[in-house]
Structures are given as structure tokens and as C-alpha cells.
Amino acid sequence: KQEVTQIPAALSVPEGENLVLNCSFTDSAIYNLQWFRQDPGKGLTSLLLIQSSQREQTSGRLNASLDKSSGRSTLYIAASQPGDSATYLCAAQGGSEKLVFGKGTKLTVNP
Amino acid sequence: GAGVSQSPSNKVTEKGKDVELRCDPISGHTALYWYRQRLGQGLEFLIYFQGNSAPDKSGLPSDRFSAERTGESVSTLTIQRTQQEDSAVYLCASSLAGGGGYTFGSGTRLTVV
């Protein structure tokens, strides 16, 4: 059974810092790994999707990497801004095609 | 449509009443998922539809919960005899088959009073 873990559970940084959010998964037989952002009281916004054949994806200040062999993915946020404050969720999609979510990392970027 | 549409966005209901939540997926997305998120909690898988295959209902918490989907279009999630613990945001997502990534709707916030 796939399990997804996110570390840290919460992170507070000053504006302008570069930061890394970690995600690990137990079953390496995945189709893809997806990173989402969730603002309080809102739904999920997809940030980056990494297919199993890929090693990384980039969008603006965001870069996500995937290492299937070690069961890890990282989300790198460059030059963080207060508007980046949200909960970041990673999710692994495997053979059952269900997304299995981590519990998220709550990020606060202080002005 | 351009995105996944859910309705209503908010629903307040009295304990014991039935409610029906609607999800309209992205056109052409064969897979559709329902998740539940209680306040301050993570996402809880409820049910998964893929094309004409039998749905995966393994996440439904009780027989008060049911869901239907007609072909590759709209899905409805029905909760009968609602209880206060059913209060949550119910999220719907759709995707192309074969790992194309999920798109989520904005959710329905259900409050049972």
C-alpha cells in the first residue's frame, strides 16, 4: 500500500529565501507525482506534474524533482514571497490510478 | 468546460437530511475522483470512476454514501441521513486515463447542523 510522507509539516521563512519541501513515497511503481498548492478554505491548484520517465519539471520559481529509485521528490521554491504562503501537497499516482496524498507542508513566508 | 465544476459551493443541511453534490469534469477526462477533507485534516479518498469500469468504492465511509457517474460526464455524490461528522469539504477531480495528472474543482463545503 502506497504511503506518502511530507517533511516538514510546517515551515516559516523570511521573504526572499530559497526553500525545499520534501516528499517521500514507499512504492516506487508510480505513474507520476504531482505537487499541489492549497490556500485556506480553497480547493487544490496543480503546480507541477512529473511523469515517471521524467526527473524534474520547472514552472517559474518552482522546480520539482523526482527520484523513483529512492522514493523521493522535492519541491524547490526560489526567492520566496508572502504570496507563496499556503499548504503544499504532494501526491503519488500508482497502478490503481488513485492519487495518494501526503499530509502537506504548511508554508508561511514572512514579509 | 475549462475546468472541473462543482455545485453547490456551499451547503448547509440539517442532521438527518439527504444531500446531493455534483461534479462536472473536464470534457474528455475519463477518470473522476471524489475526496473528502475535514477541517484541518488531509485528503481522504472516497470513490473513483474510470470509463465504463466498475467504480472503486473502497473509500466510502459508510453505506449512507453513494456516487454515480453517467458515462464520462457528470457525477453525483449522495449522502443519506447526514450526520455532523459528514461536515467537510468534498472535492472532485478528473484526469485523463494513464496518469495525465489531476485537476481539482473548488469543492463543496458541507455543513451539517
Interface residues (C-beta under 8 A of the other chain):
Chain A: Y31 N32 Q34 F36 G41 K42 G43 L44 T45 S46 L49 Q51 S52 L89 A91 Q93 S96 E97 K98 L99 V100 F101 G102 K103 G104
Chain B: A31 Y33 G42 L43 F45 Y48 Q50 D56 V89 L91 A93 S95 A97 G98 G99 G101 Y102 T103 F104 G105 S106 G107 R109
